[in-house]
Amino acid sequence: MKQESLESYRKKRDFSITSEPQGKIDYPDELISDKQIFVVQKHASRNLHYDLRLEVGGILRSWAVPKGPSLNPKDKRLAIATEDHPLEYARFEGTIPKGQYGAGTVIVWDMGTYRNMTMKDGQVIDINQALNNGHTSIWLEGKKLKGGYAITRTGRGWILVKMRDENVDETQDILKADPRSALSGRTIGELAEN
Ligand code: MN
């Protein structure tokens, strides 16, 4: 099932040209931890955007967020669901060559773990089920993003919103305040030069 869900990812890319991971590792279910990883990649393709990816069942469920995540609960950020990515993609930084799918430079803007806290009638709903139902609440423990976020499917795409907790900051734009990679410390521009 995990490998099947990467079919679309692989079809879009020529791995003899791009340095993105093919996703060879199909982790056995028993090795998948309950602390799951998340990553936000900053991607300077035709349009600069941020890609939110959540580890779910051995792959990365993915959304392109044109305006990026926010620390302000008033910001409702459109998140466009994209194809599942392999787990190894969470550490991918580099420049996808011209002419390839998603051509442009990628940095790991934020990374960490998350906990699913989607509840219904006092019960935690499995993350996969929650996403299929069109609503999930997650708690991020990233280097930059922390606390609760809600991801909800609407008629015109998904919406990513910061939930109200001690991590709210309505005064600063974290995307501008902290533009560097959480993995390498580099900016998009610095990585693109190499
Ligand atoms: Mn992207």
Residues whose N, C-alpha, C, O or C-beta is under 5 A from the ligand:
A	BS01	MN	H43 D51
